[in-house]
Amino acid sequence: MINAVAETFLIRGENKDEMYRSLLPQLSALCEGESDTIANLGNILAGLRQSFGFLWVGIYFVRGGDLVLGPFQGPVACSRIAFGKGVCGTCWKDRKTLVVPDVDQFPGHIACSSASRSEIVLPGTDSRGEVAFVLDVDSERLDNFDEVDEKYLGEVVGMIQKLVTSE
Ligand code: SME
């Protein structure tokens, strides 16, 4: 079937910046006209992983004193991470994006998959400015993430914030 959704989802670009600029409007378009948050989150995460071949892309939601696994794409992962633990819990505690070029060099890194070599974790906030979730992206390549990923994944976090705060 030529017009199947997965076939019309095509990312173009000669570099990462162009690829993200091609991707983001398509992620928005995928969510347009769909009011179900889980459906939209699933497609945003799948679109990201599919475009860049990331190992794992997912969301952990703040639930009391823990981060709890939300929608994700990739290998099975730990369901719960405590405040301040691992890269995700540290991102929540410090309320800032963490780029980890080599996960083996990050004290306390939680290895959900031994294939993960580098990662980026960004915080998302609720309407009061409190951290409500983190977006975690893992790569099988060392040093895979830089300021370009930080910029555009920050825009993805903005999209996710709108979806989860409009519930
Ligand atoms: N590596 C993360 C745990 C989540 S998994 O990578 C999906 C961390 O250290 O918090």
Backbone and ligand atoms as CSV (ligand in chain L), in Angstrom:
chain,resi,resn,atom,element,x,y,z
A,1,MET,N,N,0.856,-1.194,0.000
A,1,MET,CA,C,0.000,0.000,0.000
A,1,MET,C,C,0.897,1.253,0.000
A,2,ILE,N,N,0.796,2.085,-1.031
A,2,ILE,CA,C,1.736,3.196,-1.181
A,2,ILE,C,C,1.550,4.274,-0.112
A,3,ASN,N,N,0.303,4.533,0.303
A,3,ASN,CA,C,0.076,5.621,1.243
A,3,ASN,C,C,0.059,5.194,2.707
A,4,ALA,N,N,0.608,4.047,3.012
A,4,ALA,CA,C,0.669,3.631,4.415
A,4,ALA,C,C,1.447,4.674,5.210
A,5,VAL,N,N,1.051,4.897,6.468
A,5,VAL,CA,C,1.646,5.986,7.264
A,5,VAL,C,C,3.159,5.855,7.346
A,6,ALA,N,N,3.646,4.646,7.591
A,6,ALA,CA,C,5.099,4.473,7.769
A,6,ALA,C,C,5.865,4.807,6.490
A,7,GLU,N,N,5.237,4.611,5.330
A,7,GLU,CA,C,5.936,4.904,4.073
A,7,GLU,C,C,5.932,6.398,3.754
A,8,THR,N,N,4.910,7.114,4.225
A,8,THR,CA,C,4.881,8.556,3.957
A,8,THR,C,C,5.777,9.317,4.936
A,9,PHE,N,N,6.208,8.640,5.991
A,9,PHE,CA,C,7.060,9.262,7.000
A,9,PHE,C,C,8.508,9.150,6.528
A,10,LEU,N,N,8.976,10.199,5.845
A,10,LEU,CA,C,10.319,10.158,5.255
A,10,LEU,C,C,11.126,11.349,5.735
A,11,ILE,N,N,12.271,11.061,6.334
A,11,ILE,CA,C,13.125,12.139,6.833
A,11,ILE,C,C,14.217,12.407,5.805
A,12,ARG,N,N,14.347,13.689,5.443
A,12,ARG,CA,C,15.398,14.054,4.496
A,12,ARG,C,C,16.422,14.955,5.181
A,13,GLY,N,N,17.614,15.017,4.607
A,13,GLY,CA,C,18.628,15.917,5.155
A,13,GLY,C,C,20.007,15.327,5.014
A,14,GLU,N,N,20.971,16.250,4.808
A,14,GLU,CA,C,22.348,15.786,4.612
A,14,GLU,C,C,23.132,15.780,5.911
A,15,ASN,N,N,22.532,16.384,6.934
A,15,ASN,CA,C,23.183,16.355,8.241
A,15,ASN,C,C,22.097,16.301,9.310
A,16,LYS,N,N,22.546,16.166,10.553
A,16,LYS,CA,C,21.620,15.989,11.662
A,16,LYS,C,C,20.651,17.165,11.813
A,17,ASP,N,N,21.182,18.378,11.658
A,17,ASP,CA,C,20.340,19.569,11.791
A,17,ASP,C,C,19.197,19.527,10.776
A,18,GLU,N,N,19.526,19.237,9.528
A,18,GLU,CA,C,18.494,19.171,8.483
A,18,GLU,C,C,17.522,18.032,8.747
A,19,MET,N,N,18.034,16.926,9.239
A,19,MET,CA,C,17.153,15.785,9.512
A,19,MET,C,C,16.146,16.121,10.603
A,20,TYR,N,N,16.613,16.789,11.662
A,20,TYR,CA,C,15.668,17.184,12.716
A,20,TYR,C,C,14.648,18.173,12.154
A,21,ARG,N,N,15.105,19.102,11.298
A,21,ARG,CA,C,14.177,20.098,10.754
A,21,ARG,C,C,13.157,19.458,9.813
A,22,SER,N,N,13.532,18.337,9.222
A,22,SER,CA,C,12.577,17.582,8.408
A,22,SER,C,C,11.628,16.776,9.297
A,23,LEU,N,N,12.179,16.284,10.400
A,23,LEU,CA,C,11.411,15.405,11.281
A,23,LEU,C,C,10.318,16.127,12.079
A,24,LEU,N,N,10.677,17.289,12.675
A,24,LEU,CA,C,9.765,17.891,13.661
A,24,LEU,C,C,8.377,18.215,13.098
A,25,PRO,N,N,8.275,18.817,11.894
A,25,PRO,CA,C,6.924,19.077,11.376
A,25,PRO,C,C,6.149,17.787,11.109
A,26,GLN,N,N,6.878,16.726,10.774
A,26,GLN,CA,C,6.184,15.451,10.529
A,26,GLN,C,C,5.659,14.856,11.834
A,27,LEU,N,N,6.416,15.069,12.917
A,27,LEU,CA,C,5.917,14.598,14.212
A,27,LEU,C,C,4.650,15.376,14.602
A,28,SER,N,N,4.685,16.694,14.360
A,28,SER,CA,C,3.493,17.510,14.660
A,28,SER,C,C,2.310,17.044,13.823
A,29,ALA,N,N,2.577,16.776,12.535
A,29,ALA,CA,C,1.497,16.359,11.630
A,29,ALA,C,C,0.907,15.028,12.073
A,30,LEU,N,N,1.769,14.138,12.562
A,30,LEU,CA,C,1.282,12.838,13.025
A,30,LEU,C,C,0.300,12.992,14.181
A,31,CYS,N,N,0.531,14.029,15.001
A,31,CYS,CA,C,-0.303,14.214,16.201
A,31,CYS,C,C,-1.557,15.038,15.919
A,32,GLU,N,N,-1.551,15.750,14.779
A,32,GLU,CA,C,-2.703,16.594,14.454
A,32,GLU,C,C,-3.930,15.729,14.237
A,33,GLY,N,N,-5.017,16.138,14.810
A,33,GLY,CA,C,-6.254,15.395,14.580
A,33,GLY,C,C,-6.395,14.163,15.451
A,34,GLU,N,N,-5.400,13.894,16.289
A,34,GLU,CA,C,-5.522,12.760,17.213
A,34,GLU,C,C,-5.483,13.306,18.635
A,35,SER,N,N,-6.508,13.010,19.397
A,35,SER,CA,C,-6.589,13.568,20.753
A,35,SER,C,C,-6.031,12.629,21.817
A,36,ASP,N,N,-5.720,11.404,21.446
A,36,ASP,CA,C,-5.262,10.448,22.459
A,36,ASP,C,C,-3.762,10.632,22.738
A,37,THR,N,N,-3.440,10.938,23.987
A,37,THR,CA,C,-2.057,11.253,24.358
A,37,THR,C,C,-1.126,10.066,24.162
A,38,ILE,N,N,-1.554,8.874,24.549
A,38,ILE,CA,C,-0.681,7.697,24.422
A,38,ILE,C,C,-0.370,7.416,22.945
A,39,ALA,N,N,-1.386,7.535,22.103
A,39,ALA,CA,C,-1.169,7.316,20.661
A,39,ALA,C,C,-0.133,8.305,20.130
A,40,ASN,N,N,-0.268,9.575,20.521
A,40,ASN,CA,C,0.649,10.597,20.022
A,40,ASN,C,C,2.062,10.425,20.575
A,41,LEU,N,N,2.166,10.092,21.855
A,41,LEU,CA,C,3.498,9.885,22.443
A,41,LEU,C,C,4.188,8.699,21.765
A,42,GLY,N,N,3.441,7.631,21.550
A,42,GLY,CA,C,4.006,6.447,20.890
A,42,GLY,C,C,4.559,6.798,19.520
A,43,ASN,N,N,3.805,7.575,18.758
A,43,ASN,CA,C,4.266,7.926,17.412
A,43,ASN,C,C,5.446,8.893,17.431
A,44,ILE,N,N,5.463,9.833,18.358
A,44,ILE,CA,C,6.605,10.763,18.465
A,44,ILE,C,C,7.889,9.965,18.742
A,45,LEU,N,N,7.804,9.039,19.689
A,45,LEU,CA,C,8.997,8.277,20.085
A,45,LEU,C,C,9.428,7.323,18.971
A,46,ALA,N,N,8.451,6.711,18.313
A,46,ALA,CA,C,8.783,5.814,17.198
A,46,ALA,C,C,9.411,6.598,16.047
A,47,GLY,N,N,8.864,7.786,15.781
A,47,GLY,CA,C,9.397,8.619,14.697
A,47,GLY,C,C,10.840,9.018,14.951
A,48,LEU,N,N,11.137,9.360,16.204
A,48,LEU,CA,C,12.509,9.733,16.574
A,48,LEU,C,C,13.462,8.552,16.393
A,49,ARG,N,N,13.054,7.411,16.915
A,49,ARG,CA,C,13.942,6.236,16.863
A,49,ARG,C,C,14.164,5.787,15.425
A,50,GLN,N,N,13.068,5.779,14.668
A,50,GLN,CA,C,13.132,5.336,13.275
A,50,GLN,C,C,14.035,6.257,12.441
A,51,SER,N,N,13.999,7.556,12.730
A,51,SER,CA,C,14.744,8.517,11.909
A,51,SER,C,C,16.244,8.451,12.137
A,52,PHE,N,N,16.626,8.233,13.398
A,52,PHE,CA,C,18.053,8.312,13.714
A,52,PHE,C,C,18.665,6.976,14.117
A,53,GLY,N,N,17.865,5.932,14.173
A,53,GLY,CA,C,18.394,4.613,14.546
A,53,GLY,C,C,18.874,4.544,15.977
A,54,PHE,N,N,18.222,5.345,16.863
A,54,PHE,CA,C,18.620,5.291,18.268
A,54,PHE,C,C,18.329,3.911,18.847
A,55,LEU,N,N,19.076,3.552,19.882
A,55,LEU,CA,C,18.842,2.267,20.546
A,55,LEU,C,C,17.526,2.282,21.322
A,56,TRP,N,N,17.289,3.379,22.027
A,56,TRP,CA,C,16.134,3.452,22.935
A,56,TRP,C,C,15.691,4.903,23.047
A,57,VAL,N,N,14.390,5.125,22.990
A,57,VAL,CA,C,13.821,6.462,23.148
A,57,VAL,C,C,12.593,6.325,24.029
A,58,GLY,N,N,12.538,7.041,25.127
A,58,GLY,CA,C,11.354,6.890,25.972
A,58,GLY,C,C,11.210,7.985,27.006
A,59,ILE,N,N,10.085,7.899,27.703
A,59,ILE,CA,C,9.735,8.891,28.716
A,59,ILE,C,C,9.613,8.200,30.069
A,60,TYR,N,N,10.146,8.846,31.091
A,60,TYR,CA,C,9.870,8.450,32.471
A,60,TYR,C,C,9.083,9.590,33.120
A,61,PHE,N,N,7.958,9.242,33.756
A,61,PHE,CA,C,7.126,10.246,34.421
A,61,PHE,C,C,7.447,10.320,35.909
A,62,VAL,N,N,7.433,11.533,36.464
A,62,VAL,CA,C,7.585,11.701,37.916
A,62,VAL,C,C,6.303,11.205,38.585
A,63,ARG,N,N,6.474,10.215,39.461
A,63,ARG,CA,C,5.339,9.662,40.219
A,63,ARG,C,C,5.791,9.551,41.672
A,64,GLY,N,N,5.419,10.530,42.489
A,64,GLY,CA,C,5.878,10.557,43.871
A,64,GLY,C,C,7.385,10.758,43.894
A,65,GLY,N,N,8.088,9.829,44.566
A,65,GLY,CA,C,9.542,9.974,44.691
A,65,GLY,C,C,10.329,9.229,43.632
A,66,ASP,N,N,9.645,8.718,42.642
A,66,ASP,CA,C,10.313,7.936,41.597
A,66,ASP,C,C,9.988,8.472,40.205
A,67,LEU,N,N,10.829,8.051,39.259
A,67,LEU,CA,C,10.474,8.156,37.841
A,67,LEU,C,C,9.915,6.792,37.447
A,68,VAL,N,N,8.788,6.792,36.746
A,68,VAL,CA,C,8.176,5.527,36.328
A,68,VAL,C,C,8.103,5.496,34.803
A,69,LEU,N,N,8.475,4.361,34.265
A,69,LEU,CA,C,8.544,4.189,32.813
A,69,LEU,C,C,7.205,4.486,32.146
A,70,GLY,N,N,7.267,5.310,31.111
A,70,GLY,CA,C,6.086,5.621,30.302
A,70,GLY,C,C,6.265,5.007,28.922
A,71,PRO,N,N,5.616,5.595,27.909
A,71,PRO,CA,C,5.773,5.078,26.553
A,71,PRO,C,C,7.240,5.102,26.120
A,72,PHE,N,N,7.662,4.082,25.405
A,72,PHE,CA,C,9.039,4.038,24.908
A,72,PHE,C,C,9.110,3.157,23.675
A,73,GLN,N,N,10.238,3.272,22.962
A,73,GLN,CA,C,10.531,2.420,21.814
A,73,GLN,C,C,11.927,1.869,22.016
A,74,GLY,N,N,12.072,0.558,21.948
A,74,GLY,CA,C,13.389,-0.049,22.120
A,74,GLY,C,C,13.320,-1.234,23.048
A,75,PRO,N,N,14.487,-1.739,23.462
A,75,PRO,CA,C,14.522,-2.907,24.343
A,75,PRO,C,C,13.844,-2.636,25.689
A,76,VAL,N,N,13.423,-3.701,26.353
A,76,VAL,CA,C,12.794,-3.539,27.668
A,76,VAL,C,C,13.735,-2.768,28.591
A,77,ALA,N,N,13.140,-1.996,29.508
A,77,ALA,CA,C,13.939,-1.094,30.349
A,77,ALA,C,C,13.472,-1.171,31.794
A,78,CYS,N,N,14.275,-0.605,32.701
A,78,CYS,CA,C,13.870,-0.599,34.108
A,78,CYS,C,C,12.617,0.256,34.268
A,79,SER,N,N,11.708,-0.224,35.113
A,79,SER,CA,C,10.401,0.432,35.247
A,79,SER,C,C,10.446,1.643,36.168
A,80,ARG,N,N,11.406,1.655,37.106
A,80,ARG,CA,C,11.355,2.670,38.152
A,80,ARG,C,C,12.769,3.155,38.469
A,81,ILE,N,N,12.941,4.451,38.573
A,81,ILE,CA,C,14.250,5.046,38.899
A,81,ILE,C,C,14.021,6.067,40.014
A,82,ALA,N,N,14.805,5.977,41.074
A,82,ALA,CA,C,14.605,6.888,42.218
A,82,ALA,C,C,15.201,8.271,41.934
A,83,PHE,N,N,14.684,9.274,42.632
A,83,PHE,CA,C,15.161,10.661,42.549
A,83,PHE,C,C,16.676,10.690,42.765
A,84,GLY,N,N,17.394,11.295,41.842
A,84,GLY,CA,C,18.841,11.436,41.991
A,84,GLY,C,C,19.647,10.237,41.523
A,85,LYS,N,N,18.964,9.151,41.117
A,85,LYS,CA,C,19.698,7.951,40.686
A,85,LYS,C,C,19.847,7.919,39.164
A,86,GLY,N,N,20.980,7.373,38.719
A,86,GLY,CA,C,21.220,7.224,37.287
A,86,GLY,C,C,21.235,8.574,36.578
A,87,VAL,N,N,21.291,8.530,35.257
A,87,VAL,CA,C,21.300,9.774,34.487
A,87,VAL,C,C,19.913,10.426,34.569
A,88,CYS,N,N,18.877,9.593,34.492
A,88,CYS,CA,C,17.508,10.130,34.494
A,88,CYS,C,C,17.166,10.792,35.823
A,89,GLY,N,N,17.492,10.091,36.923
A,89,GLY,CA,C,17.185,10.653,38.243
A,89,GLY,C,C,18.011,11.896,38.537
A,90,THR,N,N,19.225,11.952,37.990
A,90,THR,CA,C,20.080,13.142,38.172
A,90,THR,C,C,19.533,14.315,37.363
A,91,CYS,N,N,19.048,14.026,36.170
A,91,CYS,CA,C,18.422,15.074,35.333
A,91,CYS,C,C,17.241,15.681,36.074
A,92,TRP,N,N,16.433,14.832,36.676
A,92,TRP,CA,C,15.275,15.302,37.465
A,92,TRP,C,C,15.761,16.171,38.633
A,93,LYS,N,N,16.738,15.668,39.387
A,93,LYS,CA,C,17.244,16.380,40.565
A,93,LYS,C,C,17.852,17.728,40.181
A,94,ASP,N,N,18.693,17.722,39.135
A,94,ASP,CA,C,19.407,18.949,38.742
A,94,ASP,C,C,18.566,19.854,37.842
A,95,ARG,N,N,17.425,19.329,37.360
A,95,ARG,CA,C,16.510,20.098,36.505
A,95,ARG,C,C,17.205,20.651,35.274
A,96,LYS,N,N,18.128,19.846,34.721
A,96,LYS,CA,C,18.790,20.309,33.499
A,96,LYS,C,C,19.134,19.128,32.595
A,97,THR,N,N,19.322,19.426,31.323
A,97,THR,CA,C,19.656,18.399,30.340
A,97,THR,C,C,21.038,17.833,30.621
A,98,LEU,N,N,21.163,16.520,30.523
A,98,LEU,CA,C,22.458,15.864,30.695
A,98,LEU,C,C,22.833,15.169,29.403
A,99,VAL,N,N,24.005,15.506,28.879
A,99,VAL,CA,C,24.558,14.802,27.722
A,99,VAL,C,C,25.700,13.944,28.246
A,100,VAL,N,N,25.585,12.624,28.050
A,100,VAL,CA,C,26.592,11.700,28.573
A,100,VAL,C,C,27.291,11.031,27.375
A,101,PRO,N,N,28.513,11.487,27.051
A,101,PRO,CA,C,29.198,10.945,25.865
A,101,PRO,C,C,29.619,9.485,26.022
A,102,ASP,N,N,29.891,9.083,27.291
A,102,ASP,CA,C,30.313,7.700,27.549
A,102,ASP,C,C,29.654,7.265,28.853
A,103,VAL,N,N,28.658,6.389,28.731
A,103,VAL,CA,C,27.881,6.037,29.939
A,103,VAL,C,C,28.757,5.369,30.998
A,104,ASP,N,N,29.841,4.724,30.582
A,104,ASP,CA,C,30.719,4.064,31.561
A,104,ASP,C,C,31.438,5.075,32.455
A,105,GLN,N,N,31.489,6.317,32.006
A,105,GLN,CA,C,32.161,7.360,32.787
A,105,GLN,C,C,31.190,8.130,33.676
A,106,PHE,N,N,29.905,7.786,33.631
A,106,PHE,CA,C,28.923,8.494,34.461
A,106,PHE,C,C,28.685,7.692,35.731
A,107,PRO,N,N,29.120,8.212,36.894
A,107,PRO,CA,C,28.949,7.454,38.135
A,107,PRO,C,C,27.460,7.176,38.405
A,108,GLY,N,N,27.127,5.918,38.616
A,108,GLY,CA,C,25.743,5.572,38.938
A,108,GLY,C,C,24.848,5.358,37.736
A,109,HIS,N,N,25.438,5.411,36.539
A,109,HIS,CA,C,24.631,5.145,35.338
A,109,HIS,C,C,23.886,3.825,35.490
A,110,ILE,N,N,22.608,3.806,35.124
A,110,ILE,CA,C,21.806,2.582,35.201
A,110,ILE,C,C,21.779,1.966,33.800
A,111,ALA,N,N,22.385,0.793,33.685
A,111,ALA,CA,C,22.486,0.144,32.363
A,111,ALA,C,C,21.267,-0.736,32.122
A,112,CYS,N,N,20.253,-0.155,31.474
A,112,CYS,CA,C,19.084,-0.973,31.109
A,112,CYS,C,C,19.474,-1.927,30.003
A,113,SER,N,N,20.368,-1.487,29.112
A,113,SER,CA,C,20.859,-2.350,28.037
A,113,SER,C,C,22.375,-2.205,27.980
A,114,SER,N,N,23.076,-3.337,27.876
A,114,SER,CA,C,24.538,-3.272,27.812
A,114,SER,C,C,25.002,-2.684,26.479
A,115,ALA,N,N,24.089,-2.571,25.523
A,115,ALA,CA,C,24.454,-2.015,24.209
A,115,ALA,C,C,24.524,-0.494,24.228
A,116,SER,N,N,23.990,0.141,25.275
A,116,SER,CA,C,23.973,1.601,25.316
A,116,SER,C,C,25.361,2.154,25.603
A,117,ARG,N,N,25.818,3.109,24.786
A,117,ARG,CA,C,27.153,3.697,24.961
A,117,ARG,C,C,27.113,5.169,25.333
A,118,SER,N,N,26.090,5.893,24.826
A,118,SER,CA,C,25.959,7.309,25.184
A,118,SER,C,C,24.478,7.643,25.288
A,119,GLU,N,N,24.189,8.728,26.009
A,119,GLU,CA,C,22.779,9.092,26.133
A,119,GLU,C,C,22.598,10.567,26.405
A,120,ILE,N,N,21.355,11.018,26.155
A,120,ILE,CA,C,20.962,12.391,26.498
A,120,ILE,C,C,19.622,12.300,27.226
A,121,VAL,N,N,19.504,13.051,28.309
A,121,VAL,CA,C,18.253,13.064,29.063
A,121,VAL,C,C,17.850,14.520,29.287
A,122,LEU,N,N,16.604,14.844,28.929
A,122,LEU,CA,C,16.100,16.221,29.037
A,122,LEU,C,C,14.888,16.245,29.968
A,123,PRO,N,N,14.804,17.277,30.837
A,123,PRO,CA,C,13.628,17.383,31.710
A,123,PRO,C,C,12.471,18.096,31.014
A,124,GLY,N,N,11.254,17.651,31.343
A,124,GLY,CA,C,10.045,18.346,30.882
A,124,GLY,C,C,9.271,18.797,32.111
A,125,THR,N,N,8.661,19.978,32.036
A,125,THR,CA,C,8.017,20.542,33.234
A,125,THR,C,C,6.495,20.624,33.076
A,126,ASP,N,N,5.835,20.757,34.230
A,126,ASP,CA,C,4.384,20.964,34.203
A,126,ASP,C,C,4.090,22.466,34.237
A,127,SER,N,N,2.810,22.825,34.387
A,127,SER,CA,C,2.424,24.235,34.308
A,127,SER,C,C,2.997,25.056,35.474
A,128,ARG,N,N,3.408,24.387,36.568
A,128,ARG,CA,C,4.003,25.108,37.700
A,128,ARG,C,C,5.526,25.188,37.594
A,129,GLY,N,N,6.063,24.610,36.513
A,129,GLY,CA,C,7.513,24.627,36.327
A,129,GLY,C,C,8.237,23.497,37.034
A,130,GLU,N,N,7.469,22.552,37.600
A,130,GLU,CA,C,8.099,21.394,38.255
A,130,GLU,C,C,8.399,20.325,37.203
A,131,VAL,N,N,9.484,19.560,37.415
A,131,VAL,CA,C,9.786,18.474,36.468
A,131,VAL,C,C,8.665,17.430,36.543
A,132,ALA,N,N,8.072,17.130,35.404
A,132,ALA,CA,C,6.952,16.179,35.341
A,132,ALA,C,C,7.364,14.876,34.661
A,133,PHE,N,N,8.404,14.959,33.820
A,133,PHE,CA,C,8.894,13.779,33.107
A,133,PHE,C,C,10.308,14.055,32.599
A,134,VAL,N,N,10.994,12.993,32.191
A,134,VAL,CA,C,12.257,13.180,31.467
A,134,VAL,C,C,12.163,12.409,30.151
A,135,LEU,N,N,12.793,12.955,29.128
A,135,LEU,CA,C,12.927,12.257,27.840
A,135,LEU,C,C,14.341,11.692,27.786
A,136,ASP,N,N,14.446,10.379,27.608
A,136,ASP,CA,C,15.742,9.690,27.599
A,136,ASP,C,C,15.976,9.101,26.204
A,137,VAL,N,N,17.133,9.412,25.621
A,137,VAL,CA,C,17.487,8.849,24.317
A,137,VAL,C,C,18.859,8.198,24.439
A,138,ASP,N,N,18.932,6.930,24.051
A,138,ASP,CA,C,20.177,6.162,24.178
A,138,ASP,C,C,20.698,5.759,22.798
A,139,SER,N,N,22.030,5.722,22.688
A,139,SER,CA,C,22.648,5.311,21.421
A,139,SER,C,C,23.657,4.187,21.650
A,140,GLU,N,N,23.807,3.364,20.637
A,140,GLU,CA,C,24.836,2.322,20.683
A,140,GLU,C,C,26.211,2.890,20.348
A,141,ARG,N,N,26.239,4.178,19.930
A,141,ARG,CA,C,27.514,4.801,19.568
A,141,ARG,C,C,28.003,5.684,20.697
A,142,LEU,N,N,29.298,5.680,20.906
A,142,LEU,CA,C,29.910,6.596,21.867
A,142,LEU,C,C,29.752,8.018,21.355
A,143,ASP,N,N,29.555,8.955,22.268
A,143,ASP,CA,C,29.571,10.382,21.939
A,143,ASP,C,C,28.619,10.730,20.787
A,144,ASN,N,N,27.414,10.211,20.876
A,144,ASN,CA,C,26.473,10.384,19.761
A,144,ASN,C,C,25.678,11.687,19.826
A,145,PHE,N,N,25.678,12.358,20.985
A,145,PHE,CA,C,24.769,13.503,21.167
A,145,PHE,C,C,25.540,14.803,21.397
A,146,ASP,N,N,25.029,15.878,20.797
A,146,ASP,CA,C,25.676,17.192,20.954
A,146,ASP,C,C,24.601,18.268,21.073
A,147,GLU,N,N,25.029,19.510,20.868
A,147,GLU,CA,C,24.092,20.625,21.065
A,147,GLU,C,C,22.969,20.634,20.029
A,148,VAL,N,N,23.201,20.008,18.879
A,148,VAL,CA,C,22.122,19.927,17.870
A,148,VAL,C,C,20.994,19.038,18.399
A,149,ASP,N,N,21.365,17.885,18.957
A,149,ASP,CA,C,20.345,17.009,19.551
A,149,ASP,C,C,19.643,17.736,20.712
A,150,GLU,N,N,20.449,18.436,21.506
A,150,GLU,CA,C,19.885,19.114,22.678
A,150,GLU,C,C,18.840,20.135,22.240
A,151,LYS,N,N,19.162,20.872,21.178
A,151,LYS,CA,C,18.241,21.901,20.689
A,151,LYS,C,C,16.925,21.286,20.192
A,152,TYR,N,N,17.033,20.318,19.305
A,152,TYR,CA,C,15.808,19.792,18.684
A,152,TYR,C,C,15.056,18.827,19.597
A,153,LEU,N,N,15.780,18.069,20.414
A,153,LEU,CA,C,15.065,17.211,21.376
A,153,LEU,C,C,14.364,18.088,22.410
A,154,GLY,N,N,14.916,19.286,22.652
A,154,GLY,CA,C,14.237,20.251,23.526
A,154,GLY,C,C,12.886,20.647,22.923
A,155,GLU,N,N,12.840,20.765,21.590
A,155,GLU,CA,C,11.564,21.080,20.931
A,155,GLU,C,C,10.600,19.905,21.051
A,156,VAL,N,N,11.143,18.687,20.986
A,156,VAL,CA,C,10.294,17.503,21.166
A,156,VAL,C,C,9.727,17.486,22.593
A,157,VAL,N,N,10.557,17.849,23.564
A,157,VAL,CA,C,10.081,17.926,24.952
A,157,VAL,C,C,8.923,18.935,25.045
A,158,GLY,N,N,9.040,20.039,24.316
A,158,GLY,CA,C,7.951,21.031,24.294
A,158,GLY,C,C,6.658,20.429,23.765
A,159,MET,N,N,6.782,19.629,22.710
A,159,MET,CA,C,5.589,18.960,22.153
A,159,MET,C,C,4.984,18.016,23.185
A,160,ILE,N,N,5.863,17.257,23.854
A,160,ILE,CA,C,5.384,16.276,24.841
A,160,ILE,C,C,4.724,16.999,26.012
A,161,GLN,N,N,5.330,18.124,26.443
A,161,GLN,CA,C,4.753,18.901,27.549
A,161,GLN,C,C,3.319,19.317,27.222
A,162,LYS,N,N,3.105,19.781,25.991
A,162,LYS,CA,C,1.757,20.193,25.598
A,162,LYS,C,C,0.798,19.025,25.665
A,163,LEU,N,N,1.267,17.863,25.213
A,163,LEU,CA,C,0.391,16.678,25.202
A,163,LEU,C,C,0.043,16.233,26.619
A,164,VAL,N,N,1.039,16.187,27.494
A,164,VAL,CA,C,0.757,15.627,28.816
A,164,VAL,C,C,0.108,16.639,29.762
A,165,THR,N,N,0.253,17.942,29.470
A,165,THR,CA,C,-0.399,18.920,30.358
A,165,THR,C,C,-1.802,19.263,29.881
A,166,SER,N,N,-2.156,18.863,28.649
A,166,SER,CA,C,-3.509,19.162,28.154
A,166,SER,C,C,-4.477,18.021,28.439
A,167,GLU,N,N,-3.979,17.023,29.200
A,167,GLU,CA,C,-4.827,15.842,29.483
A,167,GLU,C,C,-5.966,16.191,30.420
L,1,SME,N1,N,20.440,4.849,31.604
L,1,SME,C1,C,19.369,5.458,32.346
L,1,SME,C2,C,18.309,4.444,32.694
L,1,SME,C3,C,17.213,4.348,31.701
L,1,SME,S1,S,17.583,3.339,30.410
L,1,SME,O1,O,18.779,3.765,29.767
L,1,SME,C4,C,16.332,3.227,29.366
L,1,SME,C5,C,19.904,6.098,33.614
L,1,SME,O2,O,21.067,5.915,33.966
L,1,SME,O3,O,19.124,6.775,34.268
